[in-house]
Amino acid sequence: MRKHETRTCPYCDLVFTYHAELIDHVVNDHPDHAAVVAGLEVHELPHD
């Protein structure tokens, strides 16, 4: 079984399982930094 990697928000202490969640968080909760993640593409599928 593959171990899940986590992603930590660079602007606060929140931790996310998926890259898409981190991008959504930055866009919605740190709008001053939304341009930083606006061009990122997500290349992962959710692991159920």
mmCIF entry with sequence, helices, sheets and N, C-alpha, C, O atoms, coordinates in Angstrom:
data_MODEL
# 
_entry.id   MODEL 
# 
_entity.id                         1 
_entity.type                       polymer 
_entity.pdbx_number_of_molecules   1 
# 
_entity_poly.entity_id                      1 
_entity_poly.type                           'polypeptide(L)' 
_entity_poly.nstd_linkage                   no 
_entity_poly.nstd_monomer                   no 
_entity_poly.pdbx_seq_one_letter_code       MRKHETRTCPYCDLVFTYHAELIDHVVNDHPDHAAVVAGLEVHELPHD 
_entity_poly.pdbx_seq_one_letter_code_can   MRKHETRTCPYCDLVFTYHAELIDHVVNDHPDHAAVVAGLEVHELPHD 
_entity_poly.pdbx_strand_id                 A 
# 
loop_
_entity_poly_seq.entity_id 
_entity_poly_seq.num 
_entity_poly_seq.mon_id 
_entity_poly_seq.hetero 
1 1  MET n 
1 2  ARG n 
1 3  LYS n 
1 4  HIS n 
1 5  GLU n 
1 6  THR n 
1 7  ARG n 
1 8  THR n 
1 9  CYS n 
1 10 PRO n 
1 11 TYR n 
1 12 CYS n 
1 13 ASP n 
1 14 LEU n 
1 15 VAL n 
1 16 PHE n 
1 17 THR n 
1 18 TYR n 
1 19 HIS n 
1 20 ALA n 
1 21 GLU n 
1 22 LEU n 
1 23 ILE n 
1 24 ASP n 
1 25 HIS n 
1 26 VAL n 
1 27 VAL n 
1 28 ASN n 
1 29 ASP n 
1 30 HIS n 
1 31 PRO n 
1 32 ASP n 
1 33 HIS n 
1 34 ALA n 
1 35 ALA n 
1 36 VAL n 
1 37 VAL n 
1 38 ALA n 
1 39 GLY n 
1 40 LEU n 
1 41 GLU n 
1 42 VAL n 
1 43 HIS n 
1 44 GLU n 
1 45 LEU n 
1 46 PRO n 
1 47 HIS n 
1 48 ASP n 
# 
_struct_asym.id          A 
_struct_asym.entity_id   1 
# 
loop_
_struct_conf.conf_type_id 
_struct_conf.id 
_struct_conf.pdbx_PDB_helix_id 
_struct_conf.beg_label_comp_id 
_struct_conf.beg_label_asym_id 
_struct_conf.beg_label_seq_id 
_struct_conf.pdbx_beg_PDB_ins_code 
_struct_conf.end_label_comp_id 
_struct_conf.end_label_asym_id 
_struct_conf.end_label_seq_id 
_struct_conf.pdbx_end_PDB_ins_code 
_struct_conf.beg_auth_comp_id 
_struct_conf.beg_auth_asym_id 
_struct_conf.beg_auth_seq_id 
_struct_conf.end_auth_comp_id 
_struct_conf.end_auth_asym_id 
_struct_conf.end_auth_seq_id 
_struct_conf.pdbx_PDB_helix_class 
_struct_conf.details 
_struct_conf.pdbx_PDB_helix_length 
HELX_P HELX_P1 AA1 HIS A 19 ? ASP A 29 ? HIS A 19 ASP A 29 1 ? 11 
HELX_P HELX_P2 AA2 PRO A 31 ? HIS A 33 ? PRO A 31 HIS A 33 5 ? 3  
HELX_P HELX_P3 AA3 ALA A 34 ? ALA A 38 ? ALA A 34 ALA A 38 1 ? 5  
# 
_struct_conf_type.id          HELX_P 
_struct_conf_type.criteria    ? 
_struct_conf_type.reference   ? 
# 
_struct_sheet.id               AA1 
_struct_sheet.type             ? 
_struct_sheet.number_strands   2 
_struct_sheet.details          ? 
# 
_struct_sheet_order.sheet_id     AA1 
_struct_sheet_order.range_id_1   1 
_struct_sheet_order.range_id_2   2 
_struct_sheet_order.offset       ? 
_struct_sheet_order.sense        anti-parallel 
# 
loop_
_struct_sheet_range.sheet_id 
_struct_sheet_range.id 
_struct_sheet_range.beg_label_comp_id 
_struct_sheet_range.beg_label_asym_id 
_struct_sheet_range.beg_label_seq_id 
_struct_sheet_range.pdbx_beg_PDB_ins_code 
_struct_sheet_range.end_label_comp_id 
_struct_sheet_range.end_label_asym_id 
_struct_sheet_range.end_label_seq_id 
_struct_sheet_range.pdbx_end_PDB_ins_code 
_struct_sheet_range.beg_auth_comp_id 
_struct_sheet_range.beg_auth_asym_id 
_struct_sheet_range.beg_auth_seq_id 
_struct_sheet_range.end_auth_comp_id 
_struct_sheet_range.end_auth_asym_id 
_struct_sheet_range.end_auth_seq_id 
AA1 1 ARG A 7  ? THR A 8  ? ARG A 7  THR A 8  
AA1 2 VAL A 15 ? PHE A 16 ? VAL A 15 PHE A 16 
# 
loop_
_atom_site.group_PDB 
_atom_site.id 
_atom_site.type_symbol 
_atom_site.label_atom_id 
_atom_site.label_alt_id 
_atom_site.label_comp_id 
_atom_site.label_asym_id 
_atom_site.label_entity_id 
_atom_site.label_seq_id 
_atom_site.pdbx_PDB_ins_code 
_atom_site.Cartn_x 
_atom_site.Cartn_y 
_atom_site.Cartn_z 
_atom_site.occupancy 
_atom_site.B_iso_or_equiv 
_atom_site.pdbx_formal_charge 
_atom_site.auth_seq_id 
_atom_site.auth_comp_id 
_atom_site.auth_asym_id 
_atom_site.auth_atom_id 
_atom_site.pdbx_PDB_model_num 
ATOM 1   N N  . MET A 1 1  ? 0.844   -1.182 0.000   1.00 0.00 ? 1  MET A N  1 
ATOM 2   C CA . MET A 1 1  ? 0.000   0.000  0.000   1.00 0.00 ? 1  MET A CA 1 
ATOM 3   C C  . MET A 1 1  ? 0.887   1.242  0.000   1.00 0.00 ? 1  MET A C  1 
ATOM 4   O O  . MET A 1 1  ? 1.910   1.285  0.684   1.00 0.00 ? 1  MET A O  1 
ATOM 5   N N  . ARG A 1 2  ? 0.497   2.222  -0.752  1.00 0.00 ? 2  ARG A N  1 
ATOM 6   C CA . ARG A 1 2  ? 1.269   3.449  -0.883  1.00 0.00 ? 2  ARG A CA 1 
ATOM 7   C C  . ARG A 1 2  ? 0.950   4.406  0.257   1.00 0.00 ? 2  ARG A C  1 
ATOM 8   O O  . ARG A 1 2  ? -0.217  4.627  0.581   1.00 0.00 ? 2  ARG A O  1 
ATOM 9   N N  . LYS A 1 3  ? 1.970   4.962  0.851   1.00 0.00 ? 3  LYS A N  1 
ATOM 10  C CA . LYS A 1 3  ? 1.794   5.932  1.934   1.00 0.00 ? 3  LYS A CA 1 
ATOM 11  C C  . LYS A 1 3  ? 1.374   7.276  1.332   1.00 0.00 ? 3  LYS A C  1 
ATOM 12  O O  . LYS A 1 3  ? 1.962   7.735  0.352   1.00 0.00 ? 3  LYS A O  1 
ATOM 13  N N  . HIS A 1 4  ? 0.354   7.901  1.925   1.00 0.00 ? 4  HIS A N  1 
ATOM 14  C CA . HIS A 1 4  ? -0.119  9.199  1.435   1.00 0.00 ? 4  HIS A CA 1 
ATOM 15  C C  . HIS A 1 4  ? 0.857   10.297 1.847   1.00 0.00 ? 4  HIS A C  1 
ATOM 16  O O  . HIS A 1 4  ? 1.288   10.371 2.998   1.00 0.00 ? 4  HIS A O  1 
ATOM 17  N N  . GLU A 1 5  ? 1.187   11.130 0.898   1.00 0.00 ? 5  GLU A N  1 
ATOM 18  C CA . GLU A 1 5  ? 2.003   12.290 1.183   1.00 0.00 ? 5  GLU A CA 1 
ATOM 19  C C  . GLU A 1 5  ? 1.085   13.439 1.545   1.00 0.00 ? 5  GLU A C  1 
ATOM 20  O O  . GLU A 1 5  ? -0.053  13.500 1.082   1.00 0.00 ? 5  GLU A O  1 
ATOM 21  N N  . THR A 1 6  ? 1.571   14.343 2.367   1.00 0.00 ? 6  THR A N  1 
ATOM 22  C CA . THR A 1 6  ? 0.766   15.504 2.735   1.00 0.00 ? 6  THR A CA 1 
ATOM 23  C C  . THR A 1 6  ? 1.400   16.757 2.158   1.00 0.00 ? 6  THR A C  1 
ATOM 24  O O  . THR A 1 6  ? 2.591   16.800 1.852   1.00 0.00 ? 6  THR A O  1 
ATOM 25  N N  . ARG A 1 7  ? 0.573   17.759 2.024   1.00 0.00 ? 7  ARG A N  1 
ATOM 26  C CA . ARG A 1 7  ? 1.036   19.044 1.507   1.00 0.00 ? 7  ARG A CA 1 
ATOM 27  C C  . ARG A 1 7  ? 0.649   20.108 2.527   1.00 0.00 ? 7  ARG A C  1 
ATOM 28  O O  . ARG A 1 7  ? -0.510  20.184 2.936   1.00 0.00 ? 7  ARG A O  1 
ATOM 29  N N  . THR A 1 8  ? 1.599   20.916 2.932   1.00 0.00 ? 8  THR A N  1 
ATOM 30  C CA . THR A 1 8  ? 1.361   21.961 3.916   1.00 0.00 ? 8  THR A CA 1 
ATOM 31  C C  . THR A 1 8  ? 1.234   23.300 3.210   1.00 0.00 ? 8  THR A C  1 
ATOM 32  O O  . THR A 1 8  ? 2.004   23.615 2.303   1.00 0.00 ? 8  THR A O  1 
ATOM 33  N N  . CYS A 1 9  ? 0.260   24.076 3.634   1.00 0.00 ? 9  CYS A N  1 
ATOM 34  C CA . CYS A 1 9  ? 0.079   25.404 3.064   1.00 0.00 ? 9  CYS A CA 1 
ATOM 35  C C  . CYS A 1 9  ? 1.289   26.265 3.417   1.00 0.00 ? 9  CYS A C  1 
ATOM 36  O O  . CYS A 1 9  ? 1.701   26.307 4.576   1.00 0.00 ? 9  CYS A O  1 
ATOM 37  N N  . PRO A 1 10 ? 1.863   26.956 2.423   1.00 0.00 ? 10 PRO A N  1 
ATOM 38  C CA . PRO A 1 10 ? 3.018   27.808 2.713   1.00 0.00 ? 10 PRO A CA 1 
ATOM 39  C C  . PRO A 1 10 ? 2.646   29.103 3.437   1.00 0.00 ? 10 PRO A C  1 
ATOM 40  O O  . PRO A 1 10 ? 3.527   29.852 3.859   1.00 0.00 ? 10 PRO A O  1 
ATOM 41  N N  . TYR A 1 11 ? 1.345   29.369 3.581   1.00 0.00 ? 11 TYR A N  1 
ATOM 42  C CA . TYR A 1 11 ? 0.895   30.620 4.192   1.00 0.00 ? 11 TYR A CA 1 
ATOM 43  C C  . TYR A 1 11 ? 0.268   30.431 5.568   1.00 0.00 ? 11 TYR A C  1 
ATOM 44  O O  . TYR A 1 11 ? -0.009  31.413 6.258   1.00 0.00 ? 11 TYR A O  1 
ATOM 45  N N  . CYS A 1 12 ? 0.040   29.183 5.978   1.00 0.00 ? 12 CYS A N  1 
ATOM 46  C CA . CYS A 1 12 ? -0.495  28.882 7.306   1.00 0.00 ? 12 CYS A CA 1 
ATOM 47  C C  . CYS A 1 12 ? -0.103  27.451 7.672   1.00 0.00 ? 12 CYS A C  1 
ATOM 48  O O  . CYS A 1 12 ? 0.698   26.840 6.965   1.00 0.00 ? 12 CYS A O  1 
ATOM 49  N N  . ASP A 1 13 ? -0.634  26.920 8.729   1.00 0.00 ? 13 ASP A N  1 
ATOM 50  C CA . ASP A 1 13 ? -0.219  25.593 9.208   1.00 0.00 ? 13 ASP A CA 1 
ATOM 51  C C  . ASP A 1 13 ? -1.137  24.448 8.780   1.00 0.00 ? 13 ASP A C  1 
ATOM 52  O O  . ASP A 1 13 ? -0.979  23.328 9.265   1.00 0.00 ? 13 ASP A O  1 
ATOM 53  N N  . LEU A 1 14 ? -2.085  24.702 7.887   1.00 0.00 ? 14 LEU A N  1 
ATOM 54  C CA . LEU A 1 14 ? -2.989  23.634 7.461   1.00 0.00 ? 14 LEU A CA 1 
ATOM 55  C C  . LEU A 1 14 ? -2.281  22.625 6.574   1.00 0.00 ? 14 LEU A C  1 
ATOM 56  O O  . LEU A 1 14 ? -1.392  22.974 5.798   1.00 0.00 ? 14 LEU A O  1 
ATOM 57  N N  . VAL A 1 15 ? -2.690  21.362 6.703   1.00 0.00 ? 15 VAL A N  1 
ATOM 58  C CA . VAL A 1 15 ? -2.096  20.265 5.943   1.00 0.00 ? 15 VAL A CA 1 
ATOM 59  C C  . VAL A 1 15 ? -3.189  19.586 5.123   1.00 0.00 ? 15 VAL A C  1 
ATOM 60  O O  . VAL A 1 15 ? -4.301  19.384 5.610   1.00 0.00 ? 15 VAL A O  1 
ATOM 61  N N  . PHE A 1 16 ? -2.873  19.233 3.877   1.00 0.00 ? 16 PHE A N  1 
ATOM 62  C CA . PHE A 1 16 ? -3.842  18.644 2.968   1.00 0.00 ? 16 PHE A CA 1 
ATOM 63  C C  . PHE A 1 16 ? -3.318  17.337 2.389   1.00 0.00 ? 16 PHE A C  1 
ATOM 64  O O  . PHE A 1 16 ? -2.110  17.139 2.258   1.00 0.00 ? 16 PHE A O  1 
ATOM 65  N N  . THR A 1 17 ? -4.243  16.451 2.045   1.00 0.00 ? 17 THR A N  1 
ATOM 66  C CA . THR A 1 17 ? -3.890  15.177 1.440   1.00 0.00 ? 17 THR A CA 1 
ATOM 67  C C  . THR A 1 17 ? -3.659  15.335 -0.059  1.00 0.00 ? 17 THR A C  1 
ATOM 68  O O  . THR A 1 17 ? -2.759  14.709 -0.619  1.00 0.00 ? 17 THR A O  1 
ATOM 69  N N  . TYR A 1 18 ? -4.462  16.163 -0.703  1.00 0.00 ? 18 TYR A N  1 
ATOM 70  C CA . TYR A 1 18 ? -4.401  16.307 -2.157  1.00 0.00 ? 18 TYR A CA 1 
ATOM 71  C C  . TYR A 1 18 ? -3.932  17.703 -2.563  1.00 0.00 ? 18 TYR A C  1 
ATOM 72  O O  . TYR A 1 18 ? -4.236  18.696 -1.902  1.00 0.00 ? 18 TYR A O  1 
ATOM 73  N N  . HIS A 1 19 ? -3.192  17.754 -3.654  1.00 0.00 ? 19 HIS A N  1 
ATOM 74  C CA . HIS A 1 19 ? -2.688  19.014 -4.187  1.00 0.00 ? 19 HIS A CA 1 
ATOM 75  C C  . HIS A 1 19 ? -3.843  19.937 -4.559  1.00 0.00 ? 19 HIS A C  1 
ATOM 76  O O  . HIS A 1 19 ? -3.766  21.144 -4.333  1.00 0.00 ? 19 HIS A O  1 
ATOM 77  N N  . ALA A 1 20 ? -4.910  19.385 -5.126  1.00 0.00 ? 20 ALA A N  1 
ATOM 78  C CA . ALA A 1 20 ? -6.074  20.188 -5.518  1.00 0.00 ? 20 ALA A CA 1 
ATOM 79  C C  . ALA A 1 20 ? -6.700  20.875 -4.309  1.00 0.00 ? 20 ALA A C  1 
ATOM 80  O O  . ALA A 1 20 ? -7.169  22.008 -4.414  1.00 0.00 ? 20 ALA A O  1 
ATOM 81  N N  . GLU A 1 21 ? -6.710  20.201 -3.169  1.00 0.00 ? 21 GLU A N  1 
ATOM 82  C CA . GLU A 1 21 ? -7.244  20.798 -1.939  1.00 0.00 ? 21 GLU A CA 1 
ATOM 83  C C  . GLU A 1 21 ? -6.394  21.993 -1.512  1.00 0.00 ? 21 GLU A C  1 
ATOM 84  O O  . GLU A 1 21 ? -6.921  23.022 -1.088  1.00 0.00 ? 21 GLU A O  1 
ATOM 85  N N  . LEU A 1 22 ? -5.093  21.848 -1.625  1.00 0.00 ? 22 LEU A N  1 
ATOM 86  C CA . LEU A 1 22 ? -4.192  22.939 -1.267  1.00 0.00 ? 22 LEU A CA 1 
ATOM 87  C C  . LEU A 1 22 ? -4.416  24.140 -2.182  1.00 0.00 ? 22 LEU A C  1 
ATOM 88  O O  . LEU A 1 22 ? -4.480  25.275 -1.709  1.00 0.00 ? 22 LEU A O  1 
ATOM 89  N N  . ILE A 1 23 ? -4.533  23.902 -3.471  1.00 0.00 ? 23 ILE A N  1 
ATOM 90  C CA . ILE A 1 23 ? -4.776  24.993 -4.419  1.00 0.00 ? 23 ILE A CA 1 
ATOM 91  C C  . ILE A 1 23 ? -6.086  25.696 -4.091  1.00 0.00 ? 23 ILE A C  1 
ATOM 92  O O  . ILE A 1 23 ? -6.136  26.925 -4.051  1.00 0.00 ? 23 ILE A O  1 
ATOM 93  N N  . ASP A 1 24 ? -7.139  24.934 -3.858  1.00 0.00 ? 24 ASP A N  1 
ATOM 94  C CA . ASP A 1 24 ? -8.441  25.505 -3.510  1.00 0.00 ? 24 ASP A CA 1 
ATOM 95  C C  . ASP A 1 24 ? -8.345  26.330 -2.230  1.00 0.00 ? 24 ASP A C  1 
ATOM 96  O O  . ASP A 1 24 ? -8.918  27.417 -2.146  1.00 0.00 ? 24 ASP A O  1 
ATOM 97  N N  . HIS A 1 25 ? -7.635  25.826 -1.252  1.00 0.00 ? 25 HIS A N  1 
ATOM 98  C CA . HIS A 1 25 ? -7.463  26.545 0.011   1.00 0.00 ? 25 HIS A CA 1 
ATOM 99  C C  . HIS A 1 25 ? -6.752  27.877 -0.212  1.00 0.00 ? 25 HIS A C  1 
ATOM 100 O O  . HIS A 1 25 ? -7.194  28.905 0.302   1.00 0.00 ? 25 HIS A O  1 
ATOM 101 N N  . VAL A 1 26 ? -5.665  27.870 -0.967  1.00 0.00 ? 26 VAL A N  1 
ATOM 102 C CA . VAL A 1 26 ? -4.917  29.105 -1.197  1.00 0.00 ? 26 VAL A CA 1 
ATOM 103 C C  . VAL A 1 26 ? -5.784  30.123 -1.934  1.00 0.00 ? 26 VAL A C  1 
ATOM 104 O O  . VAL A 1 26 ? -5.804  31.300 -1.573  1.00 0.00 ? 26 VAL A O  1 
ATOM 105 N N  . VAL A 1 27 ? -6.492  29.679 -2.951  1.00 0.00 ? 27 VAL A N  1 
ATOM 106 C CA . VAL A 1 27 ? -7.345  30.587 -3.726  1.00 0.00 ? 27 VAL A CA 1 
ATOM 107 C C  . VAL A 1 27 ? -8.433  31.207 -2.847  1.00 0.00 ? 27 VAL A C  1 
ATOM 108 O O  . VAL A 1 27 ? -8.710  32.402 -2.951  1.00 0.00 ? 27 VAL A O  1 
ATOM 109 N N  . ASN A 1 28 ? -9.047  30.399 -1.986  1.00 0.00 ? 28 ASN A N  1 
ATOM 110 C CA . ASN A 1 28 ? -10.169 30.888 -1.184  1.00 0.00 ? 28 ASN A CA 1 
ATOM 111 C C  . ASN A 1 28 ? -9.776  31.541 0.137   1.00 0.00 ? 28 ASN A C  1 
ATOM 112 O O  . ASN A 1 28 ? -10.421 32.498 0.566   1.00 0.00 ? 28 ASN A O  1 
ATOM 113 N N  . ASP A 1 29 ? -8.735  31.043 0.783   1.00 0.00 ? 29 ASP A N  1 
ATOM 114 C CA . ASP A 1 29 ? -8.390  31.542 2.112   1.00 0.00 ? 29 ASP A CA 1 
ATOM 115 C C  . ASP A 1 29 ? -7.203  32.497 2.126   1.00 0.00 ? 29 ASP A C  1 
ATOM 116 O O  . ASP A 1 29 ? -6.983  33.202 3.111   1.00 0.00 ? 29 ASP A O  1 
ATOM 117 N N  . HIS A 1 30 ? -6.449  32.522 1.054   1.00 0.00 ? 30 HIS A N  1 
ATOM 118 C CA . HIS A 1 30 ? -5.304  33.436 0.929   1.00 0.00 ? 30 HIS A CA 1 
ATOM 119 C C  . HIS A 1 30 ? -5.369  34.118 -0.441  1.00 0.00 ? 30 HIS A C  1 
ATOM 120 O O  . HIS A 1 30 ? -4.460  33.947 -1.253  1.00 0.00 ? 30 HIS A O  1 
ATOM 121 N N  . PRO A 1 31 ? -6.421  34.882 -0.706  1.00 0.00 ? 31 PRO A N  1 
ATOM 122 C CA . PRO A 1 31 ? -6.627  35.442 -2.047  1.00 0.00 ? 31 PRO A CA 1 
ATOM 123 C C  . PRO A 1 31 ? -5.491  36.337 -2.534  1.00 0.00 ? 31 PRO A C  1 
ATOM 124 O O  . PRO A 1 31 ? -5.326  36.516 -3.741  1.00 0.00 ? 31 PRO A O  1 
ATOM 125 N N  . ASP A 1 32 ? -4.709  36.900 -1.622  1.00 0.00 ? 32 ASP A N  1 
ATOM 126 C CA . ASP A 1 32 ? -3.577  37.725 -2.051  1.00 0.00 ? 32 ASP A CA 1 
ATOM 127 C C  . ASP A 1 32 ? -2.506  36.893 -2.753  1.00 0.00 ? 32 ASP A C  1 
ATOM 128 O O  . ASP A 1 32 ? -1.669  37.436 -3.475  1.00 0.00 ? 32 ASP A O  1 
ATOM 129 N N  . HIS A 1 33 ? -2.533  35.570 -2.541  1.00 0.00 ? 33 HIS A N  1 
ATOM 130 C CA . HIS A 1 33 ? -1.542  34.674 -3.131  1.00 0.00 ? 33 HIS A CA 1 
ATOM 131 C C  . HIS A 1 33 ? -2.142  33.768 -4.207  1.00 0.00 ? 33 HIS A C  1 
ATOM 132 O O  . HIS A 1 33 ? -1.477  32.844 -4.676  1.00 0.00 ? 33 HIS A O  1 
ATOM 133 N N  . ALA A 1 34 ? -3.372  34.019 -4.596  1.00 0.00 ? 34 ALA A N  1 
ATOM 134 C CA . ALA A 1 34 ? -4.065  33.162 -5.568  1.00 0.00 ? 34 ALA A CA 1 
ATOM 135 C C  . ALA A 1 34 ? -3.326  33.097 -6.905  1.00 0.00 ? 34 ALA A C  1 
ATOM 136 O O  . ALA A 1 34 ? -3.358  32.062 -7.570  1.00 0.00 ? 34 ALA A O  1 
ATOM 137 N N  . ALA A 1 35 ? -2.677  34.158 -7.301  1.00 0.00 ? 35 ALA A N  1 
ATOM 138 C CA . ALA A 1 35 ? -1.961  34.169 -8.579  1.00 0.00 ? 35 ALA A CA 1 
ATOM 139 C C  . ALA A 1 35 ? -0.801  33.171 -8.584  1.00 0.00 ? 35 ALA A C  1 
ATOM 140 O O  . ALA A 1 35 ? -0.407  32.687 -9.646  1.00 0.00 ? 35 ALA A O  1 
ATOM 141 N N  . VAL A 1 36 ? -0.260  32.865 -7.423  1.00 0.00 ? 36 VAL A N  1 
ATOM 142 C CA . VAL A 1 36 ? 0.854   31.922 -7.322  1.00 0.00 ? 36 VAL A CA 1 
ATOM 143 C C  . VAL A 1 36 ? 0.425   30.520 -7.751  1.00 0.00 ? 36 VAL A C  1 
ATOM 144 O O  . VAL A 1 36 ? 1.205   29.799 -8.374  1.00 0.00 ? 36 VAL A O  1 
ATOM 145 N N  . VAL A 1 37 ? -0.799  30.129 -7.427  1.00 0.00 ? 37 VAL A N  1 
ATOM 146 C CA . VAL A 1 37 ? -1.272  28.777 -7.737  1.00 0.00 ? 37 VAL A CA 1 
ATOM 147 C C  . VAL A 1 37 ? -2.208  28.733 -8.939  1.00 0.00 ? 37 VAL A C  1 
ATOM 148 O O  . VAL A 1 37 ? -2.626  27.649 -9.346  1.00 0.00 ? 37 VAL A O  1 
ATOM 149 N N  . ALA A 1 38 ? -2.542  29.873 -9.511  1.00 0.00 ? 38 ALA A N  1 
ATOM 150 C CA . ALA A 1 38 ? -3.523  29.939 -10.600 1.00 0.00 ? 38 ALA A CA 1 
ATOM 151 C C  . ALA A 1 38 ? -3.109  29.107 -11.811 1.00 0.00 ? 38 ALA A C  1 
ATOM 152 O O  . ALA A 1 38 ? -3.969  28.516 -12.464 1.00 0.00 ? 38 ALA A O  1 
ATOM 153 N N  . GLY A 1 39 ? -1.837  29.045 -12.123 1.00 0.00 ? 39 GLY A N  1 
ATOM 154 C CA . GLY A 1 39 ? -1.393  28.333 -13.317 1.00 0.00 ? 39 GLY A CA 1 
ATOM 155 C C  . GLY A 1 39 ? -0.965  26.896 -13.083 1.00 0.00 ? 39 GLY A C  1 
ATOM 156 O O  . GLY A 1 39 ? -0.528  26.225 -14.018 1.00 0.00 ? 39 GLY A O  1 
ATOM 157 N N  . LEU A 1 40 ? -1.081  26.409 -11.851 1.00 0.00 ? 40 LEU A N  1 
ATOM 158 C CA . LEU A 1 40 ? -0.657  25.046 -11.560 1.00 0.00 ? 40 LEU A CA 1 
ATOM 159 C C  . LEU A 1 40 ? -1.671  24.032 -12.074 1.00 0.00 ? 40 LEU A C  1 
ATOM 160 O O  . LEU A 1 40 ? -2.881  24.230 -11.966 1.00 0.00 ? 40 LEU A O  1 
ATOM 161 N N  . GLU A 1 41 ? -1.155  22.943 -12.636 1.00 0.00 ? 41 GLU A N  1 
ATOM 162 C CA . GLU A 1 41 ? -2.009  21.857 -13.091 1.00 0.00 ? 41 GLU A CA 1 
ATOM 163 C C  . GLU A 1 41 ? -1.945  20.724 -12.085 1.00 0.00 ? 41 GLU A C  1 
ATOM 164 O O  . GLU A 1 41 ? -0.879  20.423 -11.548 1.00 0.00 ? 41 GLU A O  1 
ATOM 165 N N  . VAL A 1 42 ? -3.072  20.100 -11.829 1.00 0.00 ? 42 VAL A N  1 
ATOM 166 C CA . VAL A 1 42 ? -3.128  18.992 -10.896 1.00 0.00 ? 42 VAL A CA 1 
ATOM 167 C C  . VAL A 1 42 ? -3.000  17.707 -11.686 1.00 0.00 ? 42 VAL A C  1 
ATOM 168 O O  . VAL A 1 42 ? -3.784  17.456 -12.602 1.00 0.00 ? 42 VAL A O  1 
ATOM 169 N N  . HIS A 1 43 ? -2.008  16.885 -11.336 1.00 0.00 ? 43 HIS A N  1 
ATOM 170 C CA . HIS A 1 43 ? -1.740  15.632 -12.033 1.00 0.00 ? 43 HIS A CA 1 
ATOM 171 C C  . HIS A 1 43 ? -1.892  14.445 -11.082 1.00 0.00 ? 43 HIS A C  1 
ATOM 172 O O  . HIS A 1 43 ? -1.043  13.555 -11.041 1.00 0.00 ? 43 HIS A O  1 
ATOM 173 N N  . GLU A 1 44 ? -2.968  14.447 -10.331 1.00 0.00 ? 44 GLU A N  1 
ATOM 174 C CA . GLU A 1 44 ? -3.196  13.356 -9.401  1.00 0.00 ? 44 GLU A CA 1 
ATOM 175 C C  . GLU A 1 44 ? -4.676  13.034 -9.338  1.00 0.00 ? 44 GLU A C  1 
ATOM 176 O O  . GLU A 1 44 ? -5.514  13.906 -9.570  1.00 0.00 ? 44 GLU A O  1 
ATOM 177 N N  . LEU A 1 45 ? -4.998  11.817 -9.034  1.00 0.00 ? 45 LEU A N  1 
ATOM 178 C CA . LEU A 1 45 ? -6.364  11.396 -8.853  1.00 0.00 ? 45 LEU A CA 1 
ATOM 179 C C  . LEU A 1 45 ? -6.585  11.107 -7.370  1.00 0.00 ? 45 LEU A C  1 
ATOM 180 O O  . LEU A 1 45 ? -5.680  10.621 -6.693  1.00 0.00 ? 45 LEU A O  1 
ATOM 181 N N  . PRO A 1 46 ? -7.773  11.401 -6.866  1.00 0.00 ? 46 PRO A N  1 
ATOM 182 C CA . PRO A 1 46 ? -8.056  11.085 -5.458  1.00 0.00 ? 46 PRO A CA 1 
ATOM 183 C C  . PRO A 1 46 ? -7.884  9.596  -5.186  1.00 0.00 ? 46 PRO A C  1 
ATOM 184 O O  . PRO A 1 46 ? -8.218  8.764  -6.030  1.00 0.00 ? 46 PRO A O  1 
ATOM 185 N N  . HIS A 1 47 ? -7.374  9.267  -4.032  1.00 0.00 ? 47 HIS A N  1 
ATOM 186 C CA . HIS A 1 47 ? -7.208  7.894  -3.612  1.00 0.00 ? 47 HIS A CA 1 
ATOM 187 C C  . HIS A 1 47 ? -8.320  7.543  -2.644  1.00 0.00 ? 47 HIS A C  1 
ATOM 188 O O  . HIS A 1 47 ? -8.357  8.057  -1.525  1.00 0.00 ? 47 HIS A O  1 
ATOM 189 N N  . ASP A 1 48 ? -9.213  6.686  -3.056  1.00 0.00 ? 48 ASP A N  1 
ATOM 190 C CA . ASP A 1 48 ? -10.342 6.313  -2.180  1.00 0.00 ? 48 ASP A CA 1 
ATOM 191 C C  . ASP A 1 48 ? -10.010 5.091  -1.385  1.00 0.00 ? 48 ASP A C  1 
ATOM 192 O O  . ASP A 1 48 ? -10.832 4.626  -0.595  1.00 0.00 ? 48 ASP A O  1 
# 
